[in-house]
Amino acid sequence: MRSLNLLLLSASCALILSIAYAHPPEGVWKKKLTWKEDWVQVWKTIKKEAWETKWKKVSVPIWKEVQVPVWKEEKVPDWKIIKKPKIEEREVPAWKDIKVPEWKKVTKPIWVPTKVAVWKEIQVPVWKEIQVPFWKEIQVPVWKEVQVADWKQMFEPQWVKMGIPGEKFLGKDHEGWEYTSHDLWRKKLIWKPVWKKVWRTEKKQEWRTEKKQEWRTEKVQEWKTEKVQEWKQDKKLEWKDEWVQVWKNSKKQIWIKEKRETWVEEKVQIWRTEKKQVWANEKKQAWKDEWQSVQVPVWKEVKVQEWKKVWKPVWEKVWVPISHGHGHGWD
């Protein structure tokens, strides 16, 4: 291997020496037009789908407060002539109608200060609840027929011997003689109660495991448009419970004397119900125009970069040898 390397080295040196001492060929430098491949960056117009916000006019229902007449029941005092018994020397219980106060729960509308939100639309991730089926093992009752022993009363026929007291006429013969008998016995069929063991079918409740399909709630992530909340002062109608005093009829026990009964007239104050017209606030539905934003797809022209292959002219400097004849060997 070492001898081969030395041989190649000596050959290379001889070639270099021969080139160095050789006469260069005669010639001139000339320009040559060539086409060189190159890549240039160009811009191309393409259409890209985008979303544009447009406003749509819609009618939304609103509640408008109006005053409407209503009838309100109230209690007013009145005088009533009644007859009361006047009894002497004996006291007996009697019932008297009276008015007693009680509290009644009513609901009244009130205005409560509140804040309402002004919204700005943003895209936020949300969890959506979906229903997915799954199998759940449950215990269900089933009825199984079983044989149970029972005693049943039955009646069996039985012949018993019974005596017939006294004389009994049996008939006559061909000569006219009568035949009679005394203290005869005869058989009588009776029904004797006996208890027998019988088997009857009953239903017995048992429990077995079954699979029942149920639904459970799972959450999946989705994207939805939400609004950034800003607050402004407003008021809303709420209902508040209050207690008002009303009067109801009741009976009170009194003691009166009884011996000589007389009736006297007396005026007592009673309460009667009257209807009074008042004005109440009521909500009436109306329609209001609002502008609602919707997302619609549009096509937009955008510029994108790409590389394009081109050929450029290039002037190259080349050496053209000059030929003096065929004797020197230069072409």
C-alpha positions as CSV (number, residue, x, y, z in Angstrom):
1,M,0.0,0.0,0.0
2,R,2.9,2.4,0.8
3,S,4.6,1.7,-2.5
4,L,1.3,2.4,-4.4
5,N,1.0,5.8,-2.6
6,L,4.6,6.7,-3.6
7,L,3.9,5.8,-7.2
8,L,0.9,8.0,-7.4
9,L,2.8,10.9,-5.8
10,S,5.6,10.7,-8.3
11,A,3.1,10.6,-11.2
12,S,1.3,13.7,-10.0
13,C,4.6,15.6,-9.6
14,A,5.6,14.8,-13.2
15,L,2.2,16.0,-14.5
16,I,2.6,19.3,-12.7
17,L,6.1,19.9,-14.0
18,S,5.0,19.2,-17.6
19,I,2.1,21.7,-17.4
20,A,4.3,24.4,-15.8
21,Y,7.0,24.2,-18.5
22,A,4.6,23.8,-21.4
23,H,3.9,26.8,-23.7
24,P,0.3,28.3,-23.1
25,P,-2.0,28.3,-26.1
26,E,-2.6,31.7,-27.8
27,G,-6.1,33.1,-27.7
28,V,-8.4,36.0,-26.7
29,W,-11.0,36.6,-24.0
30,K,-14.5,37.0,-25.4
31,K,-18.0,37.5,-23.9
32,K,-20.5,34.7,-24.2
33,L,-24.3,35.1,-23.4
34,T,-25.7,32.3,-21.3
35,W,-29.0,31.7,-19.5
36,K,-28.7,31.1,-15.8
37,E,-31.5,29.5,-13.7
38,D,-32.7,31.6,-10.7
39,W,-35.6,31.8,-8.2
40,V,-37.4,35.0,-7.5
41,Q,-40.1,35.9,-4.9
42,V,-43.4,37.0,-6.4
43,W,-46.7,37.9,-4.8
44,K,-49.9,36.1,-5.8
45,T,-53.5,37.2,-5.1
46,I,-55.7,34.5,-3.6
47,K,-59.2,34.5,-2.1
48,K,-59.6,33.6,1.6
49,E,-62.8,33.0,3.4
50,A,-63.3,35.3,6.4
51,W,-66.2,36.3,8.7
52,E,-67.7,39.8,8.6
53,T,-70.0,41.3,11.2
54,K,-73.2,42.7,9.8
55,W,-76.1,44.3,11.6
56,K,-79.7,42.9,11.3
57,K,-82.8,44.8,12.4
58,V,-85.0,42.5,14.6
59,S,-88.2,43.1,16.7
60,V,-88.0,42.0,20.3
61,P,-90.8,41.9,22.8
62,I,-90.7,44.3,25.7
63,W,-93.0,44.9,28.7
64,K,-94.7,48.3,28.9
65,E,-96.4,49.5,32.1
66,V,-99.9,50.8,31.8
67,Q,-102.5,51.8,34.4
68,V,-105.7,49.6,34.5
69,P,-108.7,49.9,36.7
70,V,-109.3,47.1,39.2
71,W,-111.7,46.4,41.9
72,K,-110.4,46.1,45.4
73,E,-112.4,44.7,48.3
74,E,-112.3,46.6,51.6
75,K,-114.1,46.3,54.9
76,V,-116.5,49.2,55.9
77,P,-118.4,49.5,59.2
78,D,-122.2,49.3,59.3
79,W,-124.9,49.1,61.9
80,K,-127.2,46.1,62.2
81,I,-130.3,45.8,64.4
82,I,-130.3,42.5,66.2
83,K,-132.6,41.1,68.8
84,K,-131.0,39.8,72.0
85,P,-132.8,37.7,74.6
86,K,-133.1,39.1,78.1
87,I,-133.3,36.4,80.7
88,E,-133.6,36.6,84.4
89,E,-132.4,34.5,87.3
90,R,-130.8,31.7,85.3
91,E,-127.6,31.7,83.4
92,V,-127.3,29.6,80.3
93,P,-124.5,29.6,77.7
94,A,-125.1,31.2,74.4
95,W,-122.9,32.1,71.3
96,K,-122.4,35.6,70.2
97,D,-121.0,36.7,66.8
98,I,-118.0,39.0,67.1
99,K,-115.3,40.3,64.8
100,V,-111.8,39.3,65.5
101,P,-108.6,40.7,63.8
102,E,-106.2,38.4,62.0
103,W,-103.2,38.8,59.8
104,K,-103.3,38.0,56.1
105,K,-100.3,37.6,53.9
106,V,-100.4,39.6,50.6
107,T,-97.9,40.2,47.9
108,K,-97.1,43.7,46.7
109,P,-95.0,44.9,43.8
110,I,-91.9,47.0,44.6
111,W,-89.1,48.5,42.5
112,V,-85.6,47.4,43.4
113,P,-82.5,49.2,42.1
114,T,-80.3,46.8,40.1
115,K,-77.5,46.9,37.5
116,V,-77.9,45.7,34.0
117,A,-75.1,44.5,31.8
118,V,-73.9,45.9,28.4
119,W,-72.2,43.1,26.5
120,K,-69.2,42.9,24.2
121,E,-68.9,39.8,22.0
122,I,-65.9,37.5,22.6
123,Q,-65.1,33.9,21.9
124,V,-64.7,31.8,25.0
125,P,-64.5,28.1,25.6
126,V,-67.6,26.6,27.4
127,W,-68.5,23.3,28.6
128,K,-71.7,21.8,27.2
129,E,-73.6,19.2,29.0
130,I,-74.7,16.2,27.0
131,Q,-76.6,13.1,27.9
132,V,-74.8,9.8,27.4
133,P,-76.4,6.4,28.1
134,F,-75.0,3.9,30.6
135,W,-76.2,0.7,32.2
136,K,-77.0,0.5,35.8
137,E,-77.7,-2.6,37.8
138,I,-81.0,-2.5,39.7
139,Q,-83.0,-4.9,41.8
140,V,-86.5,-5.6,40.4
141,P,-89.2,-7.6,42.1
142,V,-90.5,-10.8,40.4
143,W,-93.2,-13.1,41.4
144,K,-92.4,-16.8,41.6
145,E,-95.1,-19.5,42.0
146,V,-94.6,-21.9,45.0
147,Q,-96.7,-24.7,46.4
148,V,-97.7,-24.3,50.0
149,A,-99.7,-26.8,52.2
150,D,-103.2,-25.9,53.4
151,W,-106.0,-27.6,55.2
152,K,-109.4,-27.7,53.5
153,Q,-112.7,-28.7,55.1
154,M,-114.5,-31.3,53.0
155,F,-117.7,-33.3,53.5
156,E,-117.8,-37.1,53.0
157,P,-121.1,-39.1,52.8
158,Q,-121.6,-41.6,55.6
159,W,-124.5,-44.0,56.5
160,V,-125.6,-44.0,60.1
161,K,-128.1,-46.3,61.8
162,M,-131.3,-44.6,63.2
163,G,-134.1,-46.1,65.3
164,I,-137.8,-45.5,64.4
165,P,-139.9,-45.7,67.6
166,G,-143.5,-46.9,67.7
167,E,-145.6,-49.2,65.5
168,K,-145.1,-49.1,61.8
169,F,-147.6,-50.4,59.3
170,L,-145.9,-52.5,56.7
171,G,-148.9,-53.6,54.5
172,K,-151.4,-56.5,54.0
173,D,-151.3,-59.9,52.6
174,H,-153.7,-61.5,50.1
175,E,-156.0,-62.6,52.9
176,G,-156.2,-59.2,54.4
177,W,-153.9,-59.7,57.4
178,E,-152.0,-56.5,58.3
179,Y,-148.3,-56.5,59.0
180,T,-146.8,-54.1,61.5
181,S,-143.4,-53.7,63.1
182,H,-142.1,-52.1,66.3
183,D,-138.8,-50.2,66.8
184,L,-137.4,-50.4,63.3
185,W,-133.9,-49.3,62.3
186,R,-133.1,-47.6,59.1
187,K,-130.1,-46.1,57.4
188,K,-129.6,-42.3,57.0
189,L,-127.1,-40.6,54.8
190,I,-125.3,-37.8,56.4
191,W,-122.3,-35.6,55.4
192,K,-119.4,-35.8,57.8
193,P,-116.9,-32.9,57.8
194,V,-113.3,-33.9,57.4
195,W,-110.0,-31.8,57.0
196,K,-107.7,-32.8,54.2
197,K,-104.3,-31.5,53.3
198,V,-104.2,-29.8,49.9
199,W,-101.6,-27.9,48.0
200,R,-102.3,-24.5,46.6
201,T,-100.2,-22.2,44.4
202,E,-99.0,-18.9,45.9
203,K,-96.9,-16.1,44.5
204,K,-93.7,-15.3,46.3
205,Q,-91.8,-12.1,45.7
206,E,-88.1,-12.3,44.9
207,W,-85.5,-9.9,43.7
208,R,-83.3,-10.2,40.7
209,T,-80.7,-8.1,39.2
210,E,-81.4,-6.4,35.9
211,K,-79.7,-3.8,33.8
212,K,-81.5,-0.5,33.3
213,Q,-80.4,2.1,30.9
214,E,-80.0,5.5,32.4
215,W,-78.6,8.8,31.2
216,R,-75.8,10.8,32.8
217,T,-74.6,14.3,32.1
218,E,-71.1,14.8,30.7
219,K,-69.4,18.0,29.6
220,V,-67.8,18.6,26.2
221,Q,-65.8,21.8,25.4
222,E,-67.2,24.1,22.7
223,W,-66.6,27.7,21.7
224,K,-69.4,30.2,21.9
225,T,-69.7,33.9,21.6
226,E,-70.0,35.7,24.9
227,K,-70.3,39.3,25.9
228,V,-68.0,41.3,28.1
229,Q,-70.1,42.7,30.8
230,E,-70.5,46.4,31.7
231,W,-72.9,47.6,34.3
232,K,-75.4,50.4,34.4
233,Q,-78.0,51.4,36.9
234,D,-81.6,50.2,36.4
235,K,-84.6,49.1,38.4
236,K,-86.7,45.9,38.3
237,L,-90.1,45.0,39.6
238,E,-90.2,42.4,42.4
239,W,-92.9,41.1,44.7
240,K,-92.7,41.5,48.5
241,D,-94.7,39.7,51.1
242,E,-96.5,41.8,53.7
243,W,-99.0,41.1,56.4
244,V,-102.2,43.1,56.6
245,Q,-104.9,43.0,59.3
246,V,-108.3,41.8,58.3
247,W,-111.5,41.1,60.3
248,K,-113.2,37.7,60.4
249,N,-116.4,36.5,62.0
250,S,-116.1,34.5,65.2
251,K,-118.3,33.2,68.1
252,K,-117.8,34.1,71.7
253,Q,-119.5,32.3,74.5
254,I,-121.6,34.4,76.9
255,W,-123.8,33.6,79.8
256,I,-127.5,34.7,79.9
257,K,-130.1,34.4,82.6
258,E,-133.2,32.3,81.9
259,K,-136.5,32.6,83.7
260,R,-138.5,35.2,81.8
261,E,-137.4,35.6,78.2
262,T,-137.8,39.0,76.4
263,W,-136.3,40.2,73.2
264,V,-134.8,43.7,72.9
265,E,-133.4,45.4,69.8
266,E,-129.9,46.6,69.7
267,K,-127.6,48.1,67.2
268,V,-124.2,46.4,66.7
269,Q,-121.4,47.4,64.4
270,I,-120.6,44.9,61.6
271,W,-118.1,44.9,58.8
272,R,-119.3,44.4,55.2
273,T,-117.2,44.0,52.1
274,E,-117.4,46.8,49.4
275,K,-115.6,47.0,46.1
276,K,-113.6,50.1,45.4
277,Q,-112.1,51.0,42.1
278,V,-108.3,51.6,42.2
279,W,-105.6,51.8,39.6
280,A,-103.0,49.1,39.3
281,N,-99.8,48.8,37.3
282,E,-100.0,46.2,34.6
283,K,-97.5,45.1,32.0
284,K,-98.4,45.1,28.4
285,Q,-96.4,43.4,25.7
286,A,-95.0,45.7,22.9
287,W,-92.4,45.3,20.2
288,K,-89.1,47.2,20.0
289,D,-86.7,47.4,17.1
290,E,-83.1,46.4,17.9
291,W,-80.0,45.8,15.9
292,Q,-78.5,42.4,16.2
293,S,-75.0,41.5,14.9
294,V,-74.6,38.4,12.8
295,Q,-71.5,36.8,11.3
296,V,-71.6,36.2,7.5
297,P,-68.9,34.5,5.4
298,V,-67.1,36.7,2.8
299,W,-64.2,36.2,0.4
300,K,-61.2,38.5,0.8
301,E,-58.3,38.9,-1.5
302,V,-54.9,38.5,0.2
303,K,-51.3,38.6,-1.1
304,V,-49.2,35.5,-0.5
305,Q,-45.6,34.9,-1.3
306,E,-44.3,32.2,-3.6
307,W,-41.1,31.4,-5.5
308,K,-41.0,31.4,-9.3
309,K,-38.3,29.9,-11.4
310,V,-36.8,32.3,-14.1
311,W,-33.9,32.3,-16.6
312,K,-31.7,35.3,-16.6
313,P,-29.2,36.3,-19.3
314,V,-25.6,36.4,-18.0
315,W,-22.4,37.5,-19.9
316,E,-19.6,35.1,-19.2
317,K,-15.9,35.7,-20.0
318,V,-14.5,32.7,-21.9
319,W,-11.0,32.1,-23.4
320,V,-11.0,31.5,-27.1
321,P,-7.7,30.0,-28.5
322,I,-6.3,31.4,-31.8
323,S,-5.3,28.8,-34.4
324,H,-2.1,29.5,-36.6
325,G,-2.2,26.5,-38.7
326,H,-2.1,22.8,-38.3
327,G,1.6,22.5,-37.4
328,H,1.2,23.7,-33.8
329,G,-1.8,21.6,-32.9
330,W,-3.9,24.6,-31.4
331,D,-7.5,24.8,-32.5
